[in-house]
Amino acid sequence: MKPIGVIILNWNGAALLRRYLPSVIEGTNADIADVVVVDNGSTDESRQVLETEFPEVRTLYFDTNYGYAEGYNRAIAQLGYEYSLLLNSDVAVPAGWLEPLYDFMLRNPDVAACQPKILSETRKSDFEYAGASGGFVDKHGYPYCRGRIFGTVETDNGQYDDVIDIFWATGAALFVRTDVYLTAGGLDKDFFAHMEEIDLCWRIHQAGARICVVPSSKVYHLGGGSLPASNPRKTYLNFRNNLFLLYKNLPPREGRRMLLIRRLYDTLAFFMFLAKFDFANARAVVRAHNDYRRQHARYDGCRPQRSIMGDYPCFRRNIILDYHLRGRRRFSQLK
């Protein structure tokens, strides 16, 4: 059996398969990896496209849409590769993209997961929003990246080409040791989609392992292939799941303080949506908080006793103040 499974989760993405799967097949070293498409209960022509246009690709079919998180959990457990690479269906890859990630993991057994550099598929000189050159989290739970802070996405001039430890690796192209993934519990299916990879990485850190970015490998991500950034469904999932993320991964005392501040920030975001007459996204914020209140108790039994925030410098940063008040829009401007 080959050591790596490059696993693409597909849901009603026949057009994306036709557009991006050829580059993955061509660019992936077949001596070390299988390309596997897992269909998550699609109702479009995805199955026909896979069977007739890509017969060389290994496939796994589910009869229902389990969501991004549970879909990958089921697939990774069934497939059983030593390394699993979770790859979005809207990612194009160049030749030789996989070897730097694999070589790095072989040379660094204390690293549980890594990611390549993520560039924009439509603006290939720019970083892509979802992951850029490695992810971090600030003191109030806001994610940001080397190469992307909030809506400011940088041009890639090689400024973030060094290998460094990061707090989270993007789910757009996440290379992970399968045993670590399964031991950590995989992606949280209750998140359904969005921020579930940050939650997984937080749990990996709690177990004492490292996560890195390996920018000598790069891929090109379309982004928003399933839901565009302005979609109220995405707003709902991002706001709700961020609250879940903090509640689940912080000890009760620290979590209460952080969640109070974070919910105040979310209230400000609600009023900003109202000021723009964006009532659908404003309602999504309200729904996210209502559902958080009803559902967060499910995590009461798994909250940690010790916070790891003090072990990671990113948690000392207030990215809201840096970005909006201090004008630090680029990662290189952060001290």
C-alpha positions as CSV (number, residue, x, y, z in Angstrom):
1,M,0.0,0.0,0.0
2,K,1.3,3.5,-0.8
3,P,2.1,5.7,2.2
4,I,-0.1,8.7,1.2
5,G,-3.7,9.1,0.3
6,V,-4.5,12.4,-1.4
7,I,-8.1,12.5,-0.4
8,I,-10.6,14.9,-2.2
9,L,-14.0,15.2,-0.7
10,N,-16.6,16.0,-3.3
11,W,-20.2,17.1,-3.0
12,N,-22.1,18.1,-6.1
13,G,-18.8,19.3,-7.6
14,A,-18.8,17.7,-11.1
15,A,-17.6,21.0,-12.6
16,L,-14.8,21.3,-10.1
17,L,-13.7,17.7,-10.7
18,R,-13.4,18.4,-14.4
19,R,-11.5,21.6,-13.8
20,Y,-9.1,20.6,-11.0
21,L,-8.8,16.8,-10.8
22,P,-6.6,16.5,-13.9
23,S,-3.8,18.6,-12.4
24,V,-3.9,16.6,-9.2
25,I,-3.6,13.3,-11.1
26,E,-0.8,14.7,-13.3
27,G,1.1,16.5,-10.5
28,T,0.9,13.8,-7.9
29,N,3.7,11.2,-7.7
30,A,1.9,7.9,-8.2
31,D,4.9,6.0,-6.7
32,I,4.1,7.4,-3.2
33,A,0.4,8.4,-3.3
34,D,-3.0,7.5,-4.5
35,V,-5.5,10.1,-5.5
36,V,-8.8,9.3,-3.9
37,V,-12.1,11.1,-4.5
38,V,-14.7,10.5,-1.8
39,D,-18.2,11.5,-3.0
40,N,-20.3,12.9,-0.1
41,G,-23.7,11.9,-1.3
42,S,-23.8,14.0,-4.5
43,T,-27.0,14.4,-6.4
44,D,-25.4,15.9,-9.6
45,E,-23.4,14.0,-12.2
46,S,-20.3,13.6,-10.1
47,R,-20.4,9.8,-10.0
48,Q,-20.8,9.6,-13.8
49,V,-17.9,12.0,-14.3
50,L,-15.6,10.0,-12.0
51,E,-16.5,6.7,-13.6
52,T,-16.3,7.8,-17.2
53,E,-13.7,10.5,-17.3
54,F,-11.4,9.6,-14.4
55,P,-11.5,5.7,-14.2
56,E,-7.9,5.7,-12.9
57,V,-8.8,7.5,-9.7
58,R,-9.7,5.5,-6.6
59,T,-13.2,6.3,-5.4
60,L,-15.3,6.0,-2.3
61,Y,-19.1,6.7,-2.4
62,F,-21.3,7.8,0.6
63,D,-25.0,7.7,0.3
64,T,-25.6,11.0,2.1
65,N,-23.8,14.3,2.7
66,Y,-22.0,13.9,6.0
67,G,-20.5,17.4,5.8
68,Y,-16.8,18.2,5.4
69,A,-15.8,17.0,8.9
70,E,-17.6,13.7,9.2
71,G,-17.1,12.9,5.5
72,Y,-13.3,13.1,6.0
73,N,-13.5,11.2,9.3
74,R,-15.2,8.3,7.7
75,A,-13.0,8.3,4.6
76,I,-9.7,8.5,6.4
77,A,-10.7,5.7,8.8
78,Q,-11.8,3.4,6.0
79,L,-8.9,4.1,3.6
80,G,-6.1,3.5,6.1
81,Y,-3.1,5.3,4.6
82,E,-0.1,6.1,6.8
83,Y,-0.4,9.7,5.8
84,S,-3.6,11.5,4.8
85,L,-3.7,14.6,2.7
86,L,-7.0,16.4,2.9
87,L,-7.3,18.3,-0.4
88,N,-10.1,20.6,-1.4
89,S,-11.8,19.9,-4.7
90,D,-11.0,23.4,-5.9
91,V,-7.2,23.1,-5.7
92,A,-4.8,22.8,-8.6
93,V,-1.3,21.5,-8.0
94,P,1.9,21.7,-9.9
95,A,4.2,18.8,-10.6
96,G,6.3,17.9,-7.6
97,W,4.1,19.5,-5.0
98,L,3.8,16.5,-2.7
99,E,7.4,15.4,-2.3
100,P,8.5,18.4,-0.1
101,L,5.7,17.7,2.4
102,Y,6.4,14.0,2.5
103,D,10.2,14.5,2.9
104,F,9.6,17.0,5.7
105,M,7.4,14.7,7.6
106,L,9.9,11.8,7.3
107,R,12.7,14.0,8.6
108,N,10.6,15.4,11.5
109,P,8.8,12.7,13.4
110,D,7.7,15.2,16.1
111,V,5.6,17.1,13.5
112,A,2.0,15.8,13.3
113,A,0.8,17.9,10.4
114,C,1.9,20.4,7.8
115,Q,0.6,22.4,4.9
116,P,2.0,23.8,1.6
117,K,1.9,27.4,0.7
118,I,-1.6,28.3,-0.5
119,L,-1.8,30.7,-3.5
120,S,-4.8,32.0,-5.3
121,E,-5.9,30.0,-8.4
122,T,-7.2,33.1,-10.0
123,R,-4.4,35.5,-9.0
124,K,-1.4,33.2,-8.9
125,S,1.0,35.8,-7.6
126,D,-1.2,36.3,-4.4
127,F,-1.7,34.3,-1.3
128,E,-5.1,32.6,-0.9
129,Y,-7.4,33.6,1.9
130,A,-7.8,30.1,3.4
131,G,-4.4,29.3,4.8
132,A,-1.8,31.4,2.9
133,S,1.6,30.5,4.4
134,G,0.4,29.2,7.8
135,G,-2.3,30.0,10.3
136,F,-2.4,31.5,13.8
137,V,-5.0,32.5,16.4
138,D,-5.1,35.7,18.5
139,K,-6.0,36.2,22.1
140,H,-9.8,36.5,21.3
141,G,-9.9,33.5,18.9
142,Y,-9.6,35.3,15.6
143,P,-7.7,33.3,12.9
144,Y,-5.1,35.0,10.7
145,C,-2.3,33.9,8.5
146,R,1.1,34.7,7.2
147,G,0.0,36.4,4.0
148,R,-3.6,37.2,5.0
149,I,-5.0,39.2,7.9
150,F,-8.8,39.6,7.7
151,G,-9.6,40.9,4.2
152,T,-6.0,41.9,3.3
153,V,-4.3,39.3,1.2
154,E,-0.7,39.9,0.3
155,T,1.2,39.3,-2.9
156,D,3.7,36.4,-2.6
157,N,7.2,37.8,-3.1
158,G,8.9,35.0,-1.2
159,Q,8.7,36.9,2.1
160,Y,7.2,33.8,3.9
161,D,9.1,31.0,2.3
162,D,10.8,29.8,5.5
163,V,9.6,26.7,7.2
164,I,8.1,27.6,10.6
165,D,5.9,26.2,13.3
166,I,2.3,27.4,13.0
167,F,-0.8,27.1,15.1
168,W,-3.1,25.7,12.5
169,A,-2.8,24.3,9.0
170,T,-5.5,24.9,6.5
171,G,-8.0,22.2,5.6
172,A,-7.6,23.2,1.9
173,A,-4.4,21.1,1.8
174,L,-3.7,19.4,5.2
175,F,-1.0,16.7,5.3
176,V,-1.4,14.8,8.6
177,R,-0.2,11.5,10.1
178,T,-3.3,9.3,10.0
179,D,-2.7,7.8,13.5
180,V,-2.4,11.3,15.0
181,Y,-5.6,12.4,13.2
182,L,-7.6,9.4,14.5
183,T,-6.1,9.6,18.0
184,A,-7.0,13.3,18.2
185,G,-10.6,12.4,17.3
186,G,-10.5,13.7,13.7
187,L,-12.5,16.7,12.6
188,D,-15.5,17.6,14.8
189,K,-18.6,16.5,12.9
190,D,-20.7,19.0,14.9
191,F,-18.8,21.8,13.2
192,F,-20.1,20.4,9.9
193,A,-17.8,22.8,8.0
194,H,-15.5,25.8,8.7
195,M,-12.9,26.1,11.5
196,E,-12.9,22.4,12.1
197,E,-9.3,22.2,11.0
198,I,-8.3,24.8,13.6
199,D,-10.1,22.8,16.3
200,L,-8.2,19.7,15.2
201,C,-4.9,21.5,15.2
202,W,-5.6,22.9,18.7
203,R,-6.2,19.3,20.0
204,I,-3.0,18.1,18.2
205,H,-1.1,20.9,20.1
206,Q,-2.7,19.8,23.4
207,A,-1.2,16.4,22.8
208,G,2.2,18.0,22.5
209,A,2.9,17.7,18.7
210,R,4.1,20.3,16.3
211,I,2.4,21.7,13.1
212,C,4.4,23.4,10.4
213,V,4.2,25.1,7.0
214,V,6.5,23.9,4.2
215,P,6.4,26.7,1.6
216,S,8.7,24.8,-0.9
217,S,5.4,23.0,-1.7
218,K,2.7,25.2,-3.2
219,V,-0.8,24.7,-4.5
220,Y,-3.4,27.0,-6.0
221,H,-6.8,27.3,-4.3
222,L,-9.9,28.8,-5.9
223,G,-11.6,29.4,-2.5
224,G,-15.3,29.6,-2.0
225,G,-15.8,26.5,-4.1
226,S,-18.7,25.4,-2.0
227,L,-19.9,28.6,-0.4
228,P,-18.8,32.2,-1.3
229,A,-17.5,34.4,1.5
230,S,-20.7,36.5,1.6
231,N,-23.0,33.6,1.9
232,P,-25.1,33.8,5.2
233,R,-24.6,30.0,5.7
234,K,-20.9,30.5,5.8
235,T,-21.3,33.5,8.1
236,Y,-23.4,31.3,10.4
237,L,-21.0,28.5,10.5
238,N,-17.9,30.7,11.0
239,F,-19.5,32.6,14.0
240,R,-21.0,29.5,15.6
241,N,-17.9,27.4,15.2
242,N,-15.6,30.0,16.5
243,L,-17.6,30.1,19.7
244,F,-17.5,26.3,19.8
245,L,-13.7,26.4,19.2
246,L,-13.1,28.6,22.2
247,Y,-15.5,26.9,24.5
248,K,-14.2,23.4,23.7
249,N,-10.5,24.1,23.9
250,L,-10.2,26.4,26.8
251,P,-10.5,25.6,30.6
252,P,-13.8,26.9,32.0
253,R,-12.4,29.9,33.8
254,E,-10.3,31.1,30.9
255,G,-13.1,30.3,28.5
256,R,-15.6,32.4,30.3
257,R,-13.4,35.5,30.0
258,M,-12.5,35.0,26.4
259,L,-16.0,34.1,25.3
260,L,-17.5,37.2,27.0
261,I,-15.1,39.5,25.0
262,R,-15.6,37.5,21.8
263,R,-19.3,37.8,22.0
264,L,-19.0,41.6,22.4
265,Y,-17.0,41.7,19.2
266,D,-19.6,39.6,17.5
267,T,-22.3,42.0,18.6
268,L,-20.3,44.8,16.9
269,A,-20.1,42.7,13.7
270,F,-23.9,42.3,13.9
271,F,-24.4,46.0,13.9
272,M,-21.9,46.4,11.1
273,F,-24.0,44.1,9.0
274,L,-27.1,46.1,9.9
275,A,-25.4,49.3,8.9
276,K,-24.7,47.8,5.5
277,F,-28.4,46.7,5.2
278,D,-27.0,43.1,5.0
279,F,-29.9,41.7,7.0
280,A,-29.3,38.1,5.9
281,N,-25.8,38.0,7.4
282,A,-27.0,39.9,10.5
283,R,-29.6,37.2,11.1
284,A,-26.9,34.6,10.6
285,V,-24.9,36.1,13.5
286,V,-27.9,36.0,15.8
287,R,-28.7,32.4,14.8
288,A,-25.1,31.4,15.4
289,H,-25.2,32.7,18.9
290,N,-28.6,31.2,19.6
291,D,-27.4,27.8,18.5
292,Y,-24.2,28.2,20.4
293,R,-26.2,28.8,23.6
294,R,-28.3,25.7,23.0
295,Q,-25.5,23.4,21.9
296,H,-22.3,24.2,23.7
297,A,-23.0,21.9,26.6
298,R,-22.1,18.9,24.4
299,Y,-18.4,19.8,25.0
300,D,-18.6,20.0,28.8
301,G,-17.0,16.6,29.2
302,C,-14.0,17.2,27.0
303,R,-12.7,20.6,28.0
304,P,-9.0,20.7,29.0
305,Q,-7.8,21.4,32.5
306,R,-4.8,23.3,31.4
307,S,-4.7,26.1,28.8
308,I,-1.9,25.9,26.2
309,M,-2.3,29.5,25.2
310,G,0.7,30.6,27.2
311,D,2.9,28.2,25.1
312,Y,2.2,30.0,21.8
313,P,3.1,33.7,21.2
314,C,0.2,34.3,18.8
315,F,-2.2,34.2,21.7
316,R,-0.7,37.3,23.2
317,R,-1.7,39.4,20.1
318,N,-4.9,41.4,19.7
319,I,-5.2,41.2,15.9
320,I,-8.3,43.5,15.9
321,L,-6.3,46.4,17.4
322,D,-3.3,45.6,15.2
323,Y,-5.3,45.7,12.1
324,H,-7.9,48.4,12.6
325,L,-6.1,50.8,15.0
326,R,-2.4,50.3,14.5
327,G,-2.7,49.8,10.7
328,R,-0.7,46.5,10.7
329,R,-2.3,44.9,7.7
330,R,0.6,42.5,6.8
331,F,2.0,39.7,8.8
332,S,5.5,41.1,8.5
333,Q,4.4,44.2,10.3
334,L,3.5,42.3,13.4
335,K,6.1,42.3,16.1
